[in-house]
């Protein structure tokens, strides 16, 4: 059974930095893609950043230059380094892990940025 667990959310002020972590387990072959999404109150879930097993990461335009996604050598842990945070970054952040056509979600971690 696959488990995806996020951690690292919290309450910060505008301009601060925060690092989110996500550990995915239970998939012997590893995960092809690990990504972060977020959902603000009253809005749909949106893509933030993703990292495949190979190649460059890719980001939503709204976070380019401020957020950095990275994966460990084991490839089952992914981080999201968030800098220059803005109040509009306030959301529940979800980790997504994919293996071929299967995808798995964590429960989410709240990030609140005060102005």
N, C-alpha and C positions, 0 to 999 in steps of 0.2 A: 504494500500500500504506500502510495506516495504522500509525503507530508511536505508542506511548504510553510515556513515560519519566518515572519518578518520581525525585526526589532529596531529600536533606535529612534522612534518618533518622540515628539515632545513639543513643548511650548518655547518658542524663541522670539527674539525681536527682529524687526526688519534689518537686513544687512548681516545677520549672523549666519553661521554655517552649521550644518548638521549632517551626520552620516547615518544612513540606513543600511541594515544588513538583512540578508535573506539566505536561509539554508534550506535546500531541497534534498530530500532523502527518499530512498525506496525505489529508485529507478536504476537498475544494474548498469544499463548502458549509458547512463548520464543523460544530460539534457542538451538538445541542439541549440536552443535559444533560452536565455533567461532575460527577463525584462521587468521594467517597472511601469505601472500605470497609476493613475490617481483619480479620485472622484471627490469633487467639492460639493458642498450642500446644494441640492437643487439642480445639479448638473450631471451629465452623463460621464461615465468613466472614460478617461482619455489616456492615450499613450504618452509616456514620458521619455523612456530610453530603453535600449535593448543591446544585448551583446551576444553574438553567436559564438560557437566554439572557435571560429577562425574569422579573420577579417576585422574591419574597423567597427566600432560601435556606431549606433545612430541615435539621434535625439530629436525630440519635438523642437520646433523653432523657438517656442517660448522658454526653453531652458538651455539652449545652446550657449556655450561660453560660461555658464554658471554651474551646471551639474556635470558630474563625471561618473560614468558607470564602469565598473571593473569586476573581473571574475578571478577567483583563486585558481591555482594550478589544478586543483581537483575538479574545477569547473562546476561544482555544485553549490558554490557560495557566490553570491553576487552582492556588490555594494553600490550604493548611490551616495556620492559625495555631493552635497548641495551647498552652494555658496551664494552670497549676495541674495539671501532669501527675501522675498517680497510677500506682502499680505495675500496677494493672489495665488501664492503657492500653497496656501492653507487647503488641506484636503486629507482624505484617508489615502495612504499610499499602499498599493497592492503589488506583490511580487507574482510574476507569472513564469512558469517553467514549462517548456514544450519539448516533447520527444515525438518526432514524426507528426502524426495527426492528433496526438493526445496533448492536452494542456491542463495545467493544474494551477490553482490559485491559493494564495495564503489568505488569512483572515483580515489582513490590513493593519497598518499602524498609523495613528493620527499624527499629523504635523500641523501645528498651528503657529502662524507667524503674526505677531502683533505689530501694529504700526507705531 
